[in-house]
Each structure stands twice: as C-alpha cells, then as structure tokens.
C-alpha cells in the first residue's frame, strides 16, 4: 500500500508554529562589544569554571551560561515540540487601550499567559528539565517568588518524570496559596522559605525571625539542597544568562510578527526583576542596536520597593543571601537586602542579570521604577478595556506603556510601543482586593535604607 503520509492534512496550528516558531535561541553576548564579567567563586574569588558550575547546574546549561561566542544556540527538537503546545504566543494590538487613552501612539503587547503556568517561565523551565532528563538526573531544586517559575518548573518536571522541590518565598507562599496548590498538583513539593530544612534557612531565621523571605534566601536554600542530594541539580527561573537565552523566543517571535505586518517599533518595554523576561523580549532588538543596525528605546521597569537598576550599584555581589552561590557583576542592592512584601513577588530580587546590567551600564537600555499603587491602577485600567487580568509583575510594563502613550499624546507623536505581558493575575486576587478596597500599602525605600543594604556588598576589588 502506498504511504500517503506526505499528503496527510496538517492542522493549521502546526503550520503556523513551524513557520513562526524559532529554531534557535539568540545569545546577545555574542554581539556585545565588551565581554560580561565572569562569575566568581565565593571562596577563592577566582573566575568560576564550567566544571565547577556543573556541580550546581545541569551540564548543558552550565555550558550555555559560559557561552559568549555562539550567536545562535539550536533549540532541541524535543523542546520545540513542547513549545508547539502554546507557542507562538500572540502579539496583540491594544486598540481598545489606545482608544481609552486617546493617544496617537500604536500599542502592541506580547502575551505570554496562554499556558497553565500563566507566564513566560515555561519557556526556560521545559528547556532546563529537558537537559536534566538527558543527563539522567533524578530531580531538581529551585526557588520561586510569586510562584510562576515554580508552577512552570513543576509542569516541566511532571512532563519528564523528574522530582521537583520548590522553595517558595514565605510571603508569597502565604499570599498565593492557589499557585502553591498548582505546583503540588503537578507533583512538586513546596517549602516556605526561609525554612528549617536547610542550614542557611536556619541561619537566616535566627538573624531575621520575622522575615517575609526573599528570592535571595530561597536561592540559597535550593542550592544547598541540590548540593546535598544525590542525583539533583539546581535550576533557576531568572537572573542567569542561560535563562535570558531561553527566553529569547519571546523577542524573536515578536520581531517576526512585527516584520510580517511591516510594523517598526519605537519603544519596547518589559518588567524587570531578575531580568530574564525583559532580556528575552528585547534580545533581537538589542542585538540590532549592538550591531549598529537600528535604534530603539528599550525600557526596563522595576518596583520602587526593589530598584536594583535605578538605585543599586554596578558591582560584584553574591547572587544569594546565604553567600554560597557564585558572585556576579551586576546592578545590586546588596545580597542582604530584604524587600518589603509587595505583591509583585517575582520582582523582589536584590540584583539584576549580568547582561541586562551591562546593557544598562552601557546606556543601551533605560530603566525606571514605579510605585505599587500606580501599577495596580494601570492593571485595572488595562483589564477593563483589553479583557485580560494581568499579573502584578507584568503590570509594571503596562504602567510605563500607558505613561509613554500619554507622552506621545502630549507631544502629538505617533510612536509604536510594544510591551511584554508576561502573565495573568488570577492568583493575585487578594492584592486586587486590597486595591479595590483602597487598603493597598505603598513601599518606597529611603536613601538610608539603601545605603544600609549596600553595606552588605562584598569587600573585593570591583
């Protein structure tokens, strides 16, 4: 019998995915004129080797972390097949938001919330789980702030049959119980951090018994657990260069869609906590700037309560509160920084990814910090006209996109604005409830508080 496989009807979704889904991740480091400062060993203060990183990370991701020469990194076909479940993610014209603002600007947003994890985090989670499985590992450990990364990783680990232990920042563990239950539904064990299950957790609790926790604390606990558990490695949802690499699918798809319709963006905006979402969104556009091909305004938006770019220092600092991870050259508020319990849990990290930090230092990108009340005001306005309830983290980008659109209105400029809508806010209803009730607290930092935190920076030659 003749094989008619080649004539079989292929679903439209698969054709679309094949046409627009990237085959390679884009590595910005290959186009940066200056090399990123190397990670330093926390004991010797010497540059970390790939072999040393392999004790903590999966072998392949350790190699990706160090890669500064390969512009394109092939996406494993197994990972692309998984991506097809929810990618390409839509780029949406926010015409109702434009109408509400009565602005001459055109506004578009890349929506990353159309998967069960509710955010962009699945793009890297599935890649890291794939590499862990290929290496023959038993399981992985991680931290999570608001819970999007923990949710995404639990889904990826369930797909590949890996064990998953998640240290969830305590204030988010208490604020977002339903996201915690999604993780448990996918088989992950979830521990509020700081906890008494690790030595570093016990130490932090002794020094700060009432602490709401921080991503830096949770990172330390997850790394300690991975190092002490046979067949485990640690995986991270932001900050690392490997994660920015995986998230470049966001920007590559965005660029493809814009070019398909002949749209040239002027301003590209992303929220910034550890930097992976922002880095992924701006990657191909920053690449054009680095190669001298085009010019854009690339804007990082962070919370006033945790302003690492706008008020931190560009120095070597520990990536975790327990000081057991390598040091990175980054904009930091100090590894001892304990952020207030704002509802944008994914943006409560003391430092910023090294690539993003270098781009900001070199004035390739801009940065701004916005207060929590303005963020939720923008989120509600957006939800009422665009029909999507955004996550508090994403709403930082919405807030600044609205501000830029109103600037265009004042200046009568028809600019094109693109922002990243990285997740949905359905697990953030207590925060929305406080905003609706008028009881949402504001958390800004005094200069004295920041100076105190910056004194925790390591005393090494910078």
C-alpha positions as CSV (number, residue, x, y, z in Angstrom):
1,X,0.0,0.0,0.0
2,X,1.3,3.4,-0.9
3,X,2.3,5.6,2.0
4,X,0.3,8.8,1.9
5,X,1.9,10.4,5.0
6,X,3.2,13.3,3.0
7,X,-0.3,14.1,1.8
8,X,-1.8,14.0,5.2
9,X,-3.7,17.1,6.2
10,X,-1.7,19.1,8.8
11,X,-3.5,21.2,11.4
12,X,-3.3,24.9,10.8
13,X,-1.8,25.5,14.2
14,X,1.1,23.2,13.5
15,X,1.8,25.0,10.2
16,X,1.8,28.4,12.0
17,X,4.1,27.0,14.7
18,X,6.5,25.6,12.1
19,X,6.6,28.9,10.2
20,X,7.0,31.3,13.2
21,X,8.5,29.3,16.0
22,X,12.2,29.9,16.2
23,X,14.6,27.1,15.6
24,X,17.4,28.8,17.6
25,X,17.7,30.8,20.8
26,X,19.6,34.1,20.3
27,X,22.7,34.8,22.6
28,X,23.1,38.6,23.0
29,X,26.6,38.1,24.5
30,X,28.0,37.2,21.1
31,X,27.2,40.7,19.8
32,X,28.2,42.7,22.9
33,X,31.4,44.7,22.2
34,X,32.6,44.1,25.8
35,X,32.6,40.7,27.5
36,X,30.4,40.1,30.5
37,X,32.5,40.0,33.7
38,X,32.9,36.3,34.7
39,X,31.2,34.7,37.7
40,X,33.5,34.4,40.7
41,X,33.9,31.5,43.1
42,X,32.6,32.6,46.6
43,X,35.6,31.1,48.3
44,X,38.6,31.8,46.1
45,X,37.1,34.9,44.3
46,X,38.6,33.5,41.1
47,X,36.6,33.1,37.9
48,X,34.3,30.0,38.0
49,X,35.0,27.2,35.6
50,X,32.4,25.3,33.6
51,X,33.4,22.2,35.6
52,X,32.6,23.9,38.9
53,X,29.2,25.1,37.6
54,X,28.3,21.6,36.6
55,X,28.3,20.7,40.3
56,X,25.3,23.0,40.7
57,X,23.7,23.2,37.2
58,X,22.9,20.7,34.5
59,X,25.9,20.1,32.3
60,X,24.4,21.7,29.1
61,X,23.0,24.8,30.9
62,X,26.4,25.3,32.6
63,X,27.9,25.5,29.1
64,X,25.2,27.9,27.9
65,X,25.9,30.1,31.0
66,X,29.5,30.5,29.9
67,X,28.9,30.8,26.1
68,X,29.9,34.3,24.8
69,X,30.7,33.4,21.2
70,X,27.8,31.5,19.7
71,X,25.1,33.9,18.4
72,X,22.6,31.1,17.8
73,X,22.0,28.1,20.0
74,X,19.8,25.4,18.4
75,X,16.6,24.6,20.3
76,X,16.4,20.8,20.9
77,X,13.6,19.4,18.8
78,X,12.0,17.8,21.9
79,X,11.8,21.3,23.4
80,X,10.4,22.8,20.2
81,X,7.7,20.0,20.2
82,X,6.7,21.1,23.7
83,X,6.7,24.8,22.7
84,X,4.2,23.9,20.0
85,X,1.6,23.3,22.7
86,X,1.4,27.1,23.4
87,X,3.7,28.9,21.0
88,X,3.9,31.0,19.1
89,X,2.4,33.3,21.7
90,X,0.1,36.0,20.3
91,X,1.2,39.6,19.6
92,X,-1.9,41.7,20.2
93,X,-2.8,45.2,19.0
94,X,-4.2,47.0,22.1
95,X,-6.6,49.2,20.1
96,X,-9.1,49.5,23.0
97,X,-6.3,50.8,25.3
98,X,-5.3,53.3,22.6
99,X,-8.9,54.5,22.3
100,X,-9.2,54.9,26.1
101,X,-6.0,56.9,26.2
102,X,-6.9,58.9,23.1
103,X,-3.3,58.6,22.0
104,X,-1.8,58.8,18.5
105,X,0.6,56.0,19.6
106,X,0.1,52.4,18.5
107,X,0.4,49.9,21.3
108,X,1.1,46.2,21.0
109,X,1.7,43.5,23.6
110,X,3.2,40.1,23.5
111,X,1.0,37.9,25.7
112,X,2.9,35.1,27.5
113,X,0.0,33.9,29.7
114,X,-1.7,31.4,27.4
115,X,-0.4,28.3,29.2
116,X,-1.3,26.7,32.5
117,X,1.7,28.1,34.3
118,X,0.2,31.5,33.4
119,X,3.5,33.1,32.4
120,X,6.6,33.2,30.2
121,X,8.5,31.0,32.7
122,X,7.6,27.7,30.9
123,X,10.0,28.7,28.0
124,X,13.0,28.1,30.2
125,X,11.5,25.5,32.6
126,X,11.0,23.0,29.8
127,X,14.5,23.5,28.4
128,X,16.2,23.0,31.8
129,X,14.0,20.0,32.6
130,X,14.9,18.5,29.2
131,X,18.6,18.9,29.9
132,X,18.2,17.4,33.4
133,X,16.5,14.4,31.9
134,X,19.1,14.0,29.2
135,X,21.7,14.0,31.9
136,X,20.0,11.2,33.7
137,X,19.2,13.2,36.9
138,X,16.6,12.2,39.4
139,X,15.3,15.6,40.2
140,X,15.9,19.4,40.6
141,X,15.5,22.1,43.2
142,X,14.6,25.7,42.7
143,X,13.2,28.9,44.3
144,X,10.1,30.8,43.3
145,X,8.9,34.3,44.2
146,X,5.2,34.9,43.2
147,X,5.1,31.2,42.1
148,X,5.1,31.5,38.3
149,X,8.5,29.9,38.0
150,X,7.7,27.1,40.5
151,X,4.5,26.4,38.6
152,X,6.2,26.3,35.3
153,X,9.0,24.0,36.6
154,X,6.6,21.6,38.3
155,X,4.8,21.3,34.9
156,X,8.1,20.6,33.1
157,X,9.3,18.1,35.6
158,X,6.0,16.3,35.5
159,X,6.3,16.1,31.7
160,X,9.8,14.5,32.0
161,X,9.1,12.4,35.2
162,X,11.6,14.4,37.4
163,X,11.2,15.1,41.1
164,X,10.9,18.8,41.9
165,X,11.5,20.6,45.2
166,X,10.5,24.3,45.3
167,X,11.5,26.8,48.0
168,X,8.7,29.5,47.8
169,X,9.4,32.9,49.3
170,X,7.3,32.9,52.5
171,X,5.2,36.0,51.9
172,X,4.2,34.6,48.5
173,X,3.6,31.2,50.0
174,X,1.1,32.8,52.3
175,X,-0.4,35.3,49.8
176,X,-0.8,32.9,46.9
177,X,-2.0,29.5,48.2
178,X,-3.7,28.5,45.0
179,X,-0.5,28.8,43.0
180,X,1.2,26.7,45.6
181,X,-1.5,24.1,45.0
182,X,-1.0,24.1,41.3
183,X,2.6,23.2,41.9
184,X,1.6,20.3,44.3
185,X,-0.9,19.1,41.7
186,X,1.9,18.7,39.2
187,X,3.8,16.7,41.8
188,X,6.2,19.3,43.3
189,X,7.0,19.6,47.0
190,X,6.7,23.2,48.1
191,X,8.6,24.6,51.2
192,X,8.1,28.2,52.5
193,X,11.4,30.0,52.6
194,X,13.3,30.6,54.8
195,X,12.7,27.2,56.3
196,X,14.3,25.0,58.9
197,X,15.1,22.3,56.4
198,X,18.4,23.8,55.5
199,X,21.4,25.2,57.4
200,X,21.2,28.5,55.6
201,X,17.5,28.8,56.3
202,X,18.0,28.2,60.0
203,X,20.8,30.9,60.0
204,X,18.5,33.5,58.2
205,X,15.6,32.8,60.6
206,X,17.9,33.2,63.6
207,X,19.0,36.6,62.3
208,X,15.6,37.7,60.9
209,X,13.0,35.7,62.7
210,X,10.1,37.7,61.3
211,X,11.4,38.0,57.7
212,X,8.8,37.6,54.9
213,X,11.6,35.9,53.0
214,X,13.3,36.9,49.7
215,X,14.4,35.3,46.4
216,X,18.0,35.5,47.7
217,X,17.1,33.4,50.7
218,X,15.2,30.9,48.6
219,X,18.0,30.6,46.1
220,X,20.4,29.7,49.0
221,X,18.2,27.0,50.3
222,X,17.6,25.5,46.9
223,X,21.3,25.4,46.1
224,X,22.2,23.9,49.4
225,X,19.6,21.2,49.0
226,X,20.7,20.4,45.4
227,X,24.4,20.1,46.5
228,X,23.4,17.7,49.4
229,X,21.0,15.5,47.4
230,X,22.3,12.7,45.1
231,X,21.1,12.9,41.5
232,X,19.9,16.5,41.9
233,X,20.8,19.8,40.3
234,X,19.7,23.4,40.9
235,X,17.7,25.2,38.2
236,X,16.9,29.0,38.2
237,X,14.0,30.9,36.6
238,X,15.7,34.2,36.1
239,X,18.9,36.2,36.6
240,X,21.2,33.7,34.8
241,X,22.4,34.2,31.3
242,X,21.1,30.8,30.2
243,X,17.6,31.8,31.2
244,X,17.8,35.0,29.2
245,X,18.9,32.8,26.3
246,X,15.9,30.5,26.6
247,X,13.5,33.5,26.9
248,X,14.8,35.0,23.6
249,X,12.0,33.1,21.9
250,X,9.7,35.9,23.2
251,X,11.6,38.6,21.3
252,X,12.3,36.5,18.2
253,X,8.6,35.8,17.8
254,X,7.7,39.4,18.5
255,X,10.2,40.6,15.8
256,X,8.9,38.1,13.3
257,X,5.3,39.2,13.8
258,X,6.1,42.9,13.6
259,X,8.1,42.4,10.4
260,X,5.3,40.2,8.9
261,X,3.0,43.2,9.1
262,X,5.6,45.9,8.4
263,X,5.4,47.4,11.9
264,X,8.6,49.2,13.2
265,X,8.6,49.6,17.0
266,X,10.0,52.7,18.6
267,X,9.7,51.8,22.3
268,X,9.9,48.3,23.8
269,X,9.1,47.8,27.5
270,X,9.4,44.9,29.9
271,X,9.1,44.5,33.7
272,X,12.4,43.7,35.4
273,X,13.1,41.6,38.5
274,X,15.9,39.2,37.7
275,X,15.9,40.2,34.1
276,X,15.1,37.1,32.1
277,X,11.7,38.2,30.8
278,X,13.0,41.7,29.8
279,X,16.1,40.2,28.3
280,X,14.1,37.7,26.3
281,X,11.7,40.4,24.9
282,X,14.4,42.9,23.9
283,X,17.1,40.4,22.8
284,X,16.8,40.6,19.0
285,X,16.2,44.4,19.1
286,X,19.2,45.0,21.4
287,X,21.2,42.8,19.0
288,X,20.4,45.2,16.2
289,X,21.5,48.1,18.3
290,X,24.7,46.4,19.3
291,X,25.5,45.7,15.7
292,X,24.7,49.3,14.8
293,X,21.8,48.3,12.5
294,X,18.8,50.1,14.2
295,X,17.9,52.2,17.2
296,X,15.1,51.7,19.7
297,X,14.2,52.8,23.2
298,X,14.4,49.7,25.4
299,X,12.9,50.3,28.9
300,X,13.2,48.1,32.0
301,X,10.5,48.7,34.6
302,X,11.1,47.8,38.3
303,X,9.2,48.4,41.5
304,X,10.1,51.3,43.7
305,X,10.3,48.9,46.6
306,X,13.2,46.9,44.9
307,X,15.0,49.2,42.5
308,X,18.2,47.4,41.7
309,X,18.9,49.2,38.4
310,X,17.8,52.7,39.3
311,X,19.2,52.8,42.8
312,X,21.6,49.9,43.1
313,X,25.4,49.8,42.3
314,X,27.1,48.0,39.4
315,X,29.4,45.7,41.4
316,X,30.3,42.2,42.1
317,X,27.8,40.8,44.6
318,X,26.6,37.4,45.8
319,X,23.6,36.0,43.9
320,X,22.0,34.7,47.1
321,X,21.6,35.8,50.7
322,X,23.4,32.8,52.1
323,X,26.5,33.6,50.0
324,X,27.0,30.1,48.8
325,X,26.4,30.9,45.1
326,X,29.0,32.5,42.8
327,X,29.3,36.3,42.7
328,X,28.1,38.1,39.6
329,X,28.9,41.6,38.2
330,X,25.5,43.2,38.3
331,X,23.4,46.1,39.5
332,X,22.6,45.1,43.1
333,X,21.1,46.5,46.3
334,X,23.2,44.1,48.3
335,X,22.7,40.4,48.9
336,X,21.5,41.2,52.4
337,X,18.6,43.3,51.0
338,X,15.2,42.2,52.5
339,X,12.5,43.7,50.3
340,X,9.1,44.6,51.6
341,X,6.3,42.1,51.0
342,X,4.9,43.8,47.8
343,X,2.5,41.8,45.7
344,X,4.9,41.6,42.7
345,X,6.7,38.7,44.2
346,X,8.6,37.9,41.0
347,X,10.3,41.3,41.1
348,X,11.7,41.1,44.7
349,X,15.3,40.2,43.8
350,X,18.2,42.2,45.1
351,X,20.2,42.1,41.8
352,X,19.8,42.1,38.0
353,X,21.0,39.7,35.3
354,X,24.6,40.5,34.2
355,X,23.7,41.0,30.5
356,X,20.9,43.5,31.4
357,X,23.2,45.2,33.9
358,X,25.9,45.6,31.3
359,X,23.4,46.9,28.7
360,X,22.1,49.4,31.2
361,X,25.6,50.4,32.3
362,X,26.5,51.0,28.6
363,X,23.3,53.0,28.1
364,X,21.8,50.6,25.5
365,X,18.7,50.3,27.7
366,X,16.8,52.7,30.1
367,X,15.3,51.9,33.4
368,X,12.5,53.4,35.6
369,X,10.9,52.5,38.9
370,X,7.2,52.8,39.6
371,X,5.1,52.6,42.8
372,X,2.8,49.7,43.6
373,X,-0.4,51.9,43.6
374,X,0.3,53.2,40.1
375,X,1.0,49.6,38.9
376,X,-2.4,48.3,40.1
377,X,-4.2,51.4,38.7
378,X,-2.7,50.6,35.3
379,X,-3.6,46.9,35.7
380,X,-7.3,47.6,36.4
381,X,-7.5,50.1,33.5
382,X,-5.9,47.6,31.2
383,X,-8.2,44.7,32.4
384,X,-11.3,46.8,31.8
385,X,-10.6,47.6,28.2
386,X,-8.4,44.7,26.9
387,X,-10.1,41.8,28.7
388,X,-7.0,40.2,30.3
389,X,-6.4,40.3,34.1
390,X,-2.6,40.9,34.2
391,X,-0.1,39.7,36.8
392,X,1.2,42.5,39.1
393,X,4.7,41.9,37.7
394,X,3.5,42.5,34.1
395,X,1.5,45.5,35.2
396,X,4.8,47.4,35.7
397,X,5.3,47.2,31.9
398,X,1.6,48.2,31.4
399,X,2.0,51.2,33.7
400,X,5.0,52.5,31.8
401,X,3.5,51.7,28.4
402,X,0.5,53.9,29.4
403,X,2.9,56.7,30.5
404,X,4.7,56.5,27.2
405,X,1.4,56.6,25.3
406,X,0.3,59.7,27.2
407,X,3.7,61.3,26.5
408,X,3.0,60.7,22.8
409,X,-0.4,62.3,23.2
410,X,1.2,65.4,24.8
411,X,3.8,65.6,22.1
412,X,1.5,64.6,19.3
413,X,3.9,61.8,18.3
414,X,2.6,58.6,16.5
415,X,5.2,56.2,18.0
416,X,4.8,52.4,18.2
417,X,5.0,51.0,21.7
418,X,5.5,47.2,22.4
419,X,5.4,45.7,25.8
420,X,5.6,42.3,27.3
421,X,2.5,40.9,29.2
422,X,4.3,38.1,30.9
423,X,1.5,36.6,32.9
424,X,-2.0,36.5,34.3
425,X,-3.2,37.7,37.7
426,X,-5.8,35.2,38.6
427,X,-3.8,34.0,41.7
428,X,-3.3,37.6,42.8
429,X,-6.8,38.4,43.7
430,X,-6.0,39.3,47.4
431,X,-3.8,42.1,46.0
432,X,-6.5,43.3,43.7
433,X,-8.9,43.1,46.6
434,X,-6.7,45.5,48.6
435,X,-6.5,47.8,45.7
436,X,-10.3,47.8,45.2
437,X,-10.8,48.4,48.9
438,X,-8.3,51.3,49.0
439,X,-6.1,49.5,51.5
440,X,-3.1,48.6,49.3
441,X,0.0,49.8,51.1
442,X,2.9,51.6,49.4
443,X,6.5,50.6,49.9
444,X,9.2,53.0,48.9
445,X,12.8,53.0,50.1
446,X,14.7,55.8,51.9
447,X,18.2,56.6,50.9
448,X,19.3,55.5,54.4
449,X,17.8,52.0,53.9
450,X,19.5,51.6,50.6
451,X,22.9,52.7,52.0
452,X,22.5,50.3,54.8
453,X,21.8,47.4,52.4
454,X,24.6,48.4,50.1
455,X,27.0,48.0,53.0
456,X,26.4,44.2,52.7
457,X,28.3,44.3,49.4
458,X,31.4,42.1,49.5
459,X,34.7,44.0,50.1
460,X,36.5,43.0,46.9
461,X,38.2,44.9,44.1
462,X,35.4,45.9,41.7
